[in-house]
């Protein structure tokens, strides 16, 4: 694994067992997260982006199961670790921020207790006094007055609770933070300030952030790279500037044009036909072919692989010669 | 300034309103929700029950045939205004005049009949539809109450026509399906159909597309605009999403802590923004273009508690241009440019 890659997901498959049979919520997805970057993972509801985020920590329980793939984190394949060792990675090395901080924080525990407990669970040698000091410094750095550290979660606003969640990840100096819709329950001004904070933390702590969101605007504001999922498949990956300027996959093209832009005047929104498919009966071939304006015969039959299209921009679409070349290679072999 | 205040915004706008036709006139509307408290607390406070001032002296007009946006953050009171306009909630004080009739003066039966002309569409279509009613039954329900002169066959035809109008083809198939059998975007179409079946003049749309996926939102908005033409509708479009509002609204009102801080034609409010809060709100909207990232700093703090809002201008603790009297004297809506109103003592300095 190259040195600049912090997390490498290889051919990951996550299945849910349902009454209708196995449903693949993540289907053969590969993705690299680089050290120090903010990678925006976008897609519509049900595309598998949150399932992917949870899989990175092997957090699945119940009907969900990782059935194939490798999860290389900082030099180790997490899939080969016994599941009992995962709690040492979760929190300490990979932090997580969810959409609703109220359900992630313990309502009967003060903020300070959340922090000191997190620190001392993973670093038992730290004294109460040091843990407290570290917590206070962190909370202040995140823009919450340190007197408020003795409050309970319900006494804080939504934006503050989300800051507390980030502080839990930072308290153990996590290398990677997976933020799943972190600003979705926040109002725009609070959201804007939280995004500013994430950006500062990325610079200051060299934090790597996987930002999972349905909000294209948030990715454009914050991320360095973007990964686009659709119906359990990775459709396009690239630098934010490249993908927004020249999206390659027809789904990305449609998606970006259907997002309202407050700075544009007199523009019309692109009206994409249809709706995302039901994953218990996914379309054959390319998952997007049922809604694609450029659909060809091959799209209905074969799944296009994710291939480099231009520089560091990847797309899974038969329209591009490099994707087609891969198919011919396979035929020869 | 005081004179124009006592007349109220309706009086100022009144001259134009008669010619263009107002569908809704909201005058000094207030809704205070008393806080629940025990006997002991009531005795302690000598009966002075605290209240959440969800809507506090709000006045505006909605012209016939326009899309009037009402935007603000959560807790600003925008949804309460929507419910007050339909008299789903009784106002603490103030008036709602719908097409010339003061809704407060209507009896229960009269109000019930009036309801066929004013409908609401909520954010979550799954919660708005009864899971045990077929789509046809759901749409038929208001028709059965309000369209009493139609025969059952006539009603069925009307429901099928409305299903077609919202793009649910083939209508006969959808008539017998249940809400769980269709997609989220289709459910919102059914909710629109149910609202339309009684031939209303006004639709209060409370975050109608917020739950829909990005790729289906544009189609839903487009449908709403087509229906507006086809059925001669007027919309009160309640939203937190100022980017979407830009694509649909003719005029917009910005709310903060129960009060309007800016009202005007959309282009004026967006391009010649006056109120510092509106400026911050517009600046905060994420832009789907990485080459135009936001650089402006955001105002400090968060939206305060509506039980004890800051005195004077509610926005003064967060306002970058606040001066001493902002915390004392409450600013009132004033017309600073033609049809463009704002509530800020120093609005003149902000006219650019």
Interface residues (C-beta under 8 A of the other chain):
Chain A: X44 X45 X157 X159 X187 X188 X189 X190 X191 X192 X193 X195 X196 X214 X215 X216 X217 X218 X220 X221 X223 X240 X241 X244 X245 X254 X255 X256 X258 X259 X260 X261 X262 X263 X269 X270 X271 X272 X273 X275 X276
Chain B: X73 X74 X183 X184 X185 X186 X213 X214 X215 X216 X217 X218 X219 X221 X222 X240 X241 X242 X243 X244 X246 X247 X270 X280 X281 X282 X283 X284 X285 X286 X287 X288 X289 X290 X291 X292 X293 X294 X298 X299 X302 X303
